[in-house]
Amino acid sequence: MRKKRGDIADKLRRRVNALRTAETVGDLSTIDPLGYWHQLHEDHAGEWAGKLSDNYRLLIRPEGDSDSWNAVTVTVIDIDDYH
């Protein structure tokens, strides 16, 4: 991580650890409040984002049939500047 994206490596590690620790997507904001986890809309509807820098976000997609807040499995989609 440090070689390719040293500017966000520490925060990326924190976001990934939060994903490992959380039991549901809804737990992310409690476990990792500095990640500013939030649900996305429009072009990224159905996805969630965790803050890595002023512009970059870790994008995840909750999996399963339940509502995304209660999802227990996620797919990491990308690191993106969608602003």
Backbone atoms as SQL, in Angstrom:
CREATE TABLE atoms (id INTEGER PRIMARY KEY, chain TEXT, resi INTEGER, resn TEXT, atom TEXT, x REAL, y REAL, z REAL);
INSERT INTO atoms VALUES
  (1, 'A', 1, 'MET', 'N', 0.825, -1.194, 0.000),
  (2, 'A', 1, 'MET', 'CA', 0.000, 0.000, 0.000),
  (3, 'A', 1, 'MET', 'C', 0.867, 1.256, 0.000),
  (4, 'A', 2, 'ARG', 'N', 1.900, 1.223, 0.803),
  (5, 'A', 2, 'ARG', 'CA', 2.717, 2.435, 0.926),
  (6, 'A', 2, 'ARG', 'C', 3.405, 2.808, -0.383),
  (7, 'A', 3, 'LYS', 'N', 3.826, 1.800, -1.170),
  (8, 'A', 3, 'LYS', 'CA', 4.492, 2.099, -2.435),
  (9, 'A', 3, 'LYS', 'C', 3.544, 2.738, -3.432),
  (10, 'A', 4, 'LYS', 'N', 2.341, 2.194, -3.534),
  (11, 'A', 4, 'LYS', 'CA', 1.402, 2.693, -4.536),
  (12, 'A', 4, 'LYS', 'C', 0.603, 3.891, -4.062),
  (13, 'A', 5, 'ARG', 'N', 0.168, 3.893, -2.804),
  (14, 'A', 5, 'ARG', 'CA', -0.687, 4.965, -2.291),
  (15, 'A', 5, 'ARG', 'C', -0.296, 5.332, -0.869),
  (16, 'A', 6, 'GLY', 'N', 0.940, 5.770, -0.693),
  (17, 'A', 6, 'GLY', 'CA', 1.431, 6.147, 0.619),
  (18, 'A', 6, 'GLY', 'C', 0.615, 7.242, 1.273),
  (19, 'A', 7, 'ASP', 'N', -0.021, 8.089, 0.456),
  (20, 'A', 7, 'ASP', 'CA', -0.808, 9.199, 0.983),
  (21, 'A', 7, 'ASP', 'C', -2.067, 8.745, 1.729),
  (22, 'A', 8, 'ILE', 'N', -2.562, 7.542, 1.421),
  (23, 'A', 8, 'ILE', 'CA', -3.787, 7.069, 2.064),
  (24, 'A', 8, 'ILE', 'C', -3.615, 5.712, 2.751),
  (25, 'A', 9, 'ALA', 'N', -2.405, 5.200, 2.810),
  (26, 'A', 9, 'ALA', 'CA', -2.162, 3.839, 3.317),
  (27, 'A', 9, 'ALA', 'C', -2.669, 3.642, 4.741),
  (28, 'A', 10, 'ASP', 'N', -2.386, 4.568, 5.649),
  (29, 'A', 10, 'ASP', 'CA', -2.808, 4.409, 7.044),
  (30, 'A', 10, 'ASP', 'C', -4.322, 4.397, 7.172),
  (31, 'A', 11, 'LYS', 'N', -4.986, 5.310, 6.485),
  (32, 'A', 11, 'LYS', 'CA', -6.449, 5.361, 6.571),
  (33, 'A', 11, 'LYS', 'C', -7.086, 4.163, 5.884),
  (34, 'A', 12, 'LEU', 'N', -6.485, 3.693, 4.808),
  (35, 'A', 12, 'LEU', 'CA', -7.004, 2.501, 4.141),
  (36, 'A', 12, 'LEU', 'C', -6.924, 1.304, 5.083),
  (37, 'A', 13, 'ARG', 'N', -5.823, 1.181, 5.799),
  (38, 'A', 13, 'ARG', 'CA', -5.670, 0.088, 6.765),
  (39, 'A', 13, 'ARG', 'C', -6.753, 0.184, 7.844),
  (40, 'A', 14, 'ARG', 'N', -7.042, 1.392, 8.324),
  (41, 'A', 14, 'ARG', 'CA', -8.095, 1.570, 9.333),
  (42, 'A', 14, 'ARG', 'C', -9.465, 1.183, 8.791),
  (43, 'A', 15, 'ARG', 'N', -9.765, 1.595, 7.562),
  (44, 'A', 15, 'ARG', 'CA', -11.078, 1.263, 6.975),
  (45, 'A', 15, 'ARG', 'C', -11.223, -0.241, 6.794),
  (46, 'A', 16, 'VAL', 'N', -10.175, -0.913, 6.325),
  (47, 'A', 16, 'VAL', 'CA', -10.221, -2.363, 6.135),
  (48, 'A', 16, 'VAL', 'C', -10.375, -3.064, 7.487),
  (49, 'A', 17, 'ASN', 'N', -9.680, -2.604, 8.505),
  (50, 'A', 17, 'ASN', 'CA', -9.835, -3.193, 9.838),
  (51, 'A', 17, 'ASN', 'C', -11.254, -3.005, 10.356),
  (52, 'A', 18, 'ALA', 'N', -11.862, -1.866, 10.076),
  (53, 'A', 18, 'ALA', 'CA', -13.255, -1.639, 10.477),
  (54, 'A', 18, 'ALA', 'C', -14.175, -2.624, 9.778),
  (55, 'A', 19, 'LEU', 'N', -13.917, -2.892, 8.501),
  (56, 'A', 19, 'LEU', 'CA', -14.723, -3.865, 7.765),
  (57, 'A', 19, 'LEU', 'C', -14.587, -5.264, 8.381),
  (58, 'A', 20, 'ARG', 'N', -13.409, -5.605, 8.821),
  (59, 'A', 20, 'ARG', 'CA', -13.194, -6.907, 9.444),
  (60, 'A', 20, 'ARG', 'C', -13.883, -7.013, 10.799),
  (61, 'A', 21, 'THR', 'N', -13.924, -5.913, 11.541),
  (62, 'A', 21, 'THR', 'CA', -14.462, -5.898, 12.896),
  (63, 'A', 21, 'THR', 'C', -15.988, -5.811, 12.934),
  (64, 'A', 22, 'ALA', 'N', -16.565, -5.044, 12.028),
  (65, 'A', 22, 'ALA', 'CA', -18.012, -4.800, 12.041),
  (66, 'A', 22, 'ALA', 'C', -18.799, -6.077, 11.782),
  (67, 'A', 23, 'GLU', 'N', -19.905, -6.217, 12.495),
  (68, 'A', 23, 'GLU', 'CA', -20.793, -7.359, 12.256),
  (69, 'A', 23, 'GLU', 'C', -21.779, -7.050, 11.137),
  (70, 'A', 24, 'THR', 'N', -22.131, -5.772, 10.975),
  (71, 'A', 24, 'THR', 'CA', -23.020, -5.338, 9.892),
  (72, 'A', 24, 'THR', 'C', -22.494, -4.022, 9.329),
  (73, 'A', 25, 'VAL', 'N', -22.978, -3.649, 8.173),
  (74, 'A', 25, 'VAL', 'CA', -22.586, -2.370, 7.566),
  (75, 'A', 25, 'VAL', 'C', -22.994, -1.218, 8.486),
  (76, 'A', 26, 'GLY', 'N', -24.117, -1.345, 9.141),
  (77, 'A', 26, 'GLY', 'CA', -24.582, -0.302, 10.053),
  (78, 'A', 26, 'GLY', 'C', -23.647, -0.054, 11.218),
  (79, 'A', 27, 'ASP', 'N', -22.834, -1.049, 11.583),
  (80, 'A', 27, 'ASP', 'CA', -21.872, -0.898, 12.677),
  (81, 'A', 27, 'ASP', 'C', -20.661, -0.055, 12.296),
  (82, 'A', 28, 'LEU', 'N', -20.419, 0.136, 11.020),
  (83, 'A', 28, 'LEU', 'CA', -19.200, 0.826, 10.582),
  (84, 'A', 28, 'LEU', 'C', -19.083, 2.235, 11.159),
  (85, 'A', 29, 'SER', 'N', -20.167, 2.983, 11.189),
  (86, 'A', 29, 'SER', 'CA', -20.083, 4.364, 11.681),
  (87, 'A', 29, 'SER', 'C', -19.770, 4.416, 13.170),
  (88, 'A', 30, 'THR', 'N', -20.128, 3.379, 13.935),
  (89, 'A', 30, 'THR', 'CA', -19.817, 3.321, 15.363),
  (90, 'A', 30, 'THR', 'C', -18.384, 2.843, 15.591),
  (91, 'A', 31, 'ILE', 'N', -17.986, 1.812, 14.867),
  (92, 'A', 31, 'ILE', 'CA', -16.649, 1.235, 15.016),
  (93, 'A', 31, 'ILE', 'C', -15.573, 2.172, 14.475),
  (94, 'A', 32, 'ASP', 'N', -15.875, 2.875, 13.406),
  (95, 'A', 32, 'ASP', 'CA', -14.898, 3.711, 12.702),
  (96, 'A', 32, 'ASP', 'C', -15.509, 5.082, 12.387),
  (97, 'A', 33, 'PRO', 'N', -15.774, 5.896, 13.423),
  (98, 'A', 33, 'PRO', 'CA', -16.450, 7.178, 13.172),
  (99, 'A', 33, 'PRO', 'C', -15.653, 8.146, 12.297),
  (100, 'A', 34, 'LEU', 'N', -14.331, 8.046, 12.295),
  (101, 'A', 34, 'LEU', 'CA', -13.538, 8.942, 11.459),
  (102, 'A', 34, 'LEU', 'C', -13.554, 8.531, 9.995),
  (103, 'A', 35, 'GLY', 'N', -14.132, 7.370, 9.700),
  (104, 'A', 35, 'GLY', 'CA', -14.283, 6.917, 8.321),
  (105, 'A', 35, 'GLY', 'C', -15.453, 7.594, 7.628),
  (106, 'A', 36, 'TYR', 'N', -16.305, 8.255, 8.405),
  (107, 'A', 36, 'TYR', 'CA', -17.494, 8.941, 7.860),
  (108, 'A', 36, 'TYR', 'C', -18.222, 8.050, 6.859),
  (109, 'A', 37, 'TRP', 'N', -18.483, 6.796, 7.265),
  (110, 'A', 37, 'TRP', 'CA', -19.174, 5.845, 6.396),
  (111, 'A', 37, 'TRP', 'C', -20.558, 6.357, 6.067),
  (112, 'A', 38, 'HIS', 'N', -20.918, 6.293, 4.796),
  (113, 'A', 38, 'HIS', 'CA', -22.230, 6.772, 4.366),
  (114, 'A', 38, 'HIS', 'C', -22.683, 6.043, 3.107),
  (115, 'A', 39, 'GLN', 'N', -23.997, 5.977, 2.965),
  (116, 'A', 39, 'GLN', 'CA', -24.606, 5.340, 1.805),
  (117, 'A', 39, 'GLN', 'C', -24.607, 6.328, 0.649),
  (118, 'A', 40, 'LEU', 'N', -24.341, 5.824, -0.550),
  (119, 'A', 40, 'LEU', 'CA', -24.274, 6.677, -1.736),
  (120, 'A', 40, 'LEU', 'C', -25.564, 6.583, -2.543),
  (121, 'A', 41, 'HIS', 'N', -25.754, 7.542, -3.433),
  (122, 'A', 41, 'HIS', 'CA', -26.964, 7.631, -4.249),
  (123, 'A', 41, 'HIS', 'C', -26.575, 7.898, -5.707),
  (124, 'A', 42, 'GLU', 'N', -27.557, 8.035, -6.546),
  (125, 'A', 42, 'GLU', 'CA', -27.409, 8.337, -7.974),
  (126, 'A', 42, 'GLU', 'C', -26.492, 7.351, -8.673),
  (127, 'A', 43, 'ASP', 'N', -25.361, 7.787, -9.221),
  (128, 'A', 43, 'ASP', 'CA', -24.472, 6.912, -9.989),
  (129, 'A', 43, 'ASP', 'C', -23.928, 5.742, -9.166),
  (130, 'A', 44, 'HIS', 'N', -23.866, 5.903, -7.859),
  (131, 'A', 44, 'HIS', 'CA', -23.321, 4.870, -6.979),
  (132, 'A', 44, 'HIS', 'C', -24.387, 4.310, -6.046),
  (133, 'A', 45, 'ALA', 'N', -25.629, 4.313, -6.478),
  (134, 'A', 45, 'ALA', 'CA', -26.728, 3.807, -5.649),
  (135, 'A', 45, 'ALA', 'C', -26.445, 2.360, -5.244),
  (136, 'A', 46, 'GLY', 'N', -26.696, 2.048, -3.989),
  (137, 'A', 46, 'GLY', 'CA', -26.459, 0.708, -3.472),
  (138, 'A', 46, 'GLY', 'C', -25.067, 0.506, -2.921),
  (139, 'A', 47, 'GLU', 'N', -24.227, 1.508, -3.018),
  (140, 'A', 47, 'GLU', 'CA', -22.860, 1.418, -2.509),
  (141, 'A', 47, 'GLU', 'C', -22.715, 2.287, -1.272),
  (142, 'A', 48, 'TRP', 'N', -21.689, 2.009, -0.491),
  (143, 'A', 48, 'TRP', 'CA', -21.320, 2.797, 0.673),
  (144, 'A', 48, 'TRP', 'C', -19.887, 3.277, 0.476),
  (145, 'A', 49, 'ALA', 'N', -19.511, 4.335, 1.195),
  (146, 'A', 49, 'ALA', 'CA', -18.158, 4.878, 1.083),
  (147, 'A', 49, 'ALA', 'C', -17.591, 5.195, 2.456),
  (148, 'A', 50, 'GLY', 'N', -16.281, 4.972, 2.594),
  (149, 'A', 50, 'GLY', 'CA', -15.529, 5.356, 3.783),
  (150, 'A', 50, 'GLY', 'C', -14.424, 6.304, 3.363),
  (151, 'A', 51, 'LYS', 'N', -14.246, 7.368, 4.118),
  (152, 'A', 51, 'LYS', 'CA', -13.298, 8.431, 3.758),
  (153, 'A', 51, 'LYS', 'C', -11.850, 7.975, 3.921),
  (154, 'A', 52, 'LEU', 'N', -11.040, 8.232, 2.882),
  (155, 'A', 52, 'LEU', 'CA', -9.602, 7.954, 2.917),
  (156, 'A', 52, 'LEU', 'C', -8.778, 9.237, 2.898),
  (157, 'A', 53, 'SER', 'N', -9.279, 10.264, 2.231),
  (158, 'A', 53, 'SER', 'CA', -8.617, 11.573, 2.167),
  (159, 'A', 53, 'SER', 'C', -9.699, 12.600, 1.872),
  (160, 'A', 54, 'ASP', 'N', -9.297, 13.823, 1.591),
  (161, 'A', 54, 'ASP', 'CA', -10.297, 14.843, 1.277),
  (162, 'A', 54, 'ASP', 'C', -11.175, 14.429, 0.113),
  (163, 'A', 55, 'ASN', 'N', -10.610, 13.761, -0.872),
  (164, 'A', 55, 'ASN', 'CA', -11.380, 13.379, -2.055),
  (165, 'A', 55, 'ASN', 'C', -11.598, 11.884, -2.215),
  (166, 'A', 56, 'TYR', 'N', -10.646, 11.060, -1.812),
  (167, 'A', 56, 'TYR', 'CA', -10.723, 9.632, -2.084),
  (168, 'A', 56, 'TYR', 'C', -11.558, 8.887, -1.050),
  (169, 'A', 57, 'ARG', 'N', -12.323, 7.897, -1.545),
  (170, 'A', 57, 'ARG', 'CA', -13.189, 7.074, -0.711),
  (171, 'A', 57, 'ARG', 'C', -12.980, 5.600, -1.048),
  (172, 'A', 58, 'LEU', 'N', -13.123, 4.745, -0.042),
  (173, 'A', 58, 'LEU', 'CA', -13.150, 3.308, -0.240),
  (174, 'A', 58, 'LEU', 'C', -14.602, 2.943, -0.500),
  (175, 'A', 59, 'LEU', 'N', -14.888, 2.407, -1.677),
  (176, 'A', 59, 'LEU', 'CA', -16.255, 2.061, -2.053),
  (177, 'A', 59, 'LEU', 'C', -16.515, 0.589, -1.793),
  (178, 'A', 60, 'ILE', 'N', -17.645, 0.303, -1.126),
  (179, 'A', 60, 'ILE', 'CA', -18.058, -1.072, -0.866),
  (180, 'A', 60, 'ILE', 'C', -19.505, -1.260, -1.308),
  (181, 'A', 61, 'ARG', 'N', -19.858, -2.509, -1.590),
  (182, 'A', 61, 'ARG', 'CA', -21.248, -2.841, -1.930),
  (183, 'A', 61, 'ARG', 'C', -21.716, -3.933, -0.979),
  (184, 'A', 62, 'PRO', 'N', -22.738, -3.652, -0.154),
  (185, 'A', 62, 'PRO', 'CA', -23.305, -4.683, 0.720),
  (186, 'A', 62, 'PRO', 'C', -23.927, -5.796, -0.120),
  (187, 'A', 63, 'GLU', 'N', -23.737, -7.039, 0.302),
  (188, 'A', 63, 'GLU', 'CA', -24.262, -8.198, -0.418),
  (189, 'A', 63, 'GLU', 'C', -25.398, -8.830, 0.383),
  (190, 'A', 64, 'GLY', 'N', -26.257, -9.533, -0.298),
  (191, 'A', 64, 'GLY', 'CA', -27.334, -10.261, 0.363),
  (192, 'A', 64, 'GLY', 'C', -28.688, -9.648, 0.077),
  (193, 'A', 65, 'ASP', 'N', -29.718, -10.315, 0.589),
  (194, 'A', 65, 'ASP', 'CA', -31.091, -9.891, 0.334),
  (195, 'A', 65, 'ASP', 'C', -31.616, -8.892, 1.347),
  (196, 'A', 66, 'SER', 'N', -30.967, -8.773, 2.503),
  (197, 'A', 66, 'SER', 'CA', -31.448, -7.844, 3.519),
  (198, 'A', 66, 'SER', 'C', -31.120, -6.409, 3.118),
  (199, 'A', 67, 'ASP', 'N', -31.701, -5.447, 3.842),
  (200, 'A', 67, 'ASP', 'CA', -31.378, -4.061, 3.525),
  (201, 'A', 67, 'ASP', 'C', -29.907, -3.818, 3.828),
  (202, 'A', 68, 'SER', 'N', -29.303, -2.876, 3.124),
  (203, 'A', 68, 'SER', 'CA', -27.848, -2.692, 3.182),
  (204, 'A', 68, 'SER', 'C', -27.343, -2.379, 4.587),
  (205, 'A', 69, 'TRP', 'N', -28.139, -1.748, 5.416),
  (206, 'A', 69, 'TRP', 'CA', -27.741, -1.382, 6.777),
  (207, 'A', 69, 'TRP', 'C', -27.415, -2.636, 7.592),
  (208, 'A', 70, 'ASN', 'N', -28.156, -3.720, 7.337),
  (209, 'A', 70, 'ASN', 'CA', -27.990, -4.960, 8.096),
  (210, 'A', 70, 'ASN', 'C', -27.140, -6.008, 7.394),
  (211, 'A', 71, 'ALA', 'N', -26.573, -5.669, 6.255),
  (212, 'A', 71, 'ALA', 'CA', -25.759, -6.629, 5.500),
  (213, 'A', 71, 'ALA', 'C', -24.537, -7.046, 6.309),
  (214, 'A', 72, 'VAL', 'N', -24.189, -8.321, 6.233),
  (215, 'A', 72, 'VAL', 'CA', -23.034, -8.835, 6.961),
  (216, 'A', 72, 'VAL', 'C', -21.848, -9.121, 6.041),
  (217, 'A', 73, 'THR', 'N', -22.076, -9.097, 4.745),
  (218, 'A', 73, 'THR', 'CA', -21.023, -9.335, 3.764),
  (219, 'A', 73, 'THR', 'C', -20.964, -8.156, 2.804),
  (220, 'A', 74, 'VAL', 'N', -19.754, -7.715, 2.480),
  (221, 'A', 74, 'VAL', 'CA', -19.582, -6.625, 1.519),
  (222, 'A', 74, 'VAL', 'C', -18.539, -7.004, 0.486),
  (223, 'A', 75, 'THR', 'N', -18.601, -6.330, -0.647),
  (224, 'A', 75, 'THR', 'CA', -17.579, -6.448, -1.678),
  (225, 'A', 75, 'THR', 'C', -16.898, -5.094, -1.791),
  (226, 'A', 76, 'VAL', 'N', -15.572, -5.086, -1.699),
  (227, 'A', 76, 'VAL', 'CA', -14.828, -3.850, -1.903),
  (228, 'A', 76, 'VAL', 'C', -14.764, -3.617, -3.403),
  (229, 'A', 77, 'ILE', 'N', -15.228, -2.443, -3.832),
  (230, 'A', 77, 'ILE', 'CA', -15.322, -2.155, -5.246),
  (231, 'A', 77, 'ILE', 'C', -14.102, -1.401, -5.754),
  (232, 'A', 78, 'ASP', 'N', -13.734, -0.323, -5.062),
  (233, 'A', 78, 'ASP', 'CA', -12.705, 0.549, -5.624),
  (234, 'A', 78, 'ASP', 'C', -12.267, 1.588, -4.608),
  (235, 'A', 79, 'ILE', 'N', -11.186, 2.245, -4.911),
  (236, 'A', 79, 'ILE', 'CA', -10.798, 3.492, -4.254),
  (237, 'A', 79, 'ILE', 'C', -11.003, 4.553, -5.316),
  (238, 'A', 80, 'ASP', 'N', -11.852, 5.536, -5.028),
  (239, 'A', 80, 'ASP', 'CA', -12.273, 6.453, -6.094),
  (240, 'A', 80, 'ASP', 'C', -12.427, 7.875, -5.572),
  (241, 'A', 81, 'ASP', 'N', -12.209, 8.825, -6.462),
  (242, 'A', 81, 'ASP', 'CA', -12.521, 10.228, -6.236),
  (243, 'A', 81, 'ASP', 'C', -13.741, 10.535, -7.096),
  (244, 'A', 82, 'TYR', 'N', -14.919, 10.340, -6.558),
  (245, 'A', 82, 'TYR', 'CA', -16.145, 10.522, -7.330),
  (246, 'A', 82, 'TYR', 'C', -16.724, 11.920, -7.212),
  (247, 'A', 83, 'HIS', 'N', -16.023, 12.808, -6.557),
  (248, 'A', 83, 'HIS', 'CA', -16.541, 14.175, -6.359),
  (249, 'A', 83, 'HIS', 'C', -16.432, 15.000, -7.620);
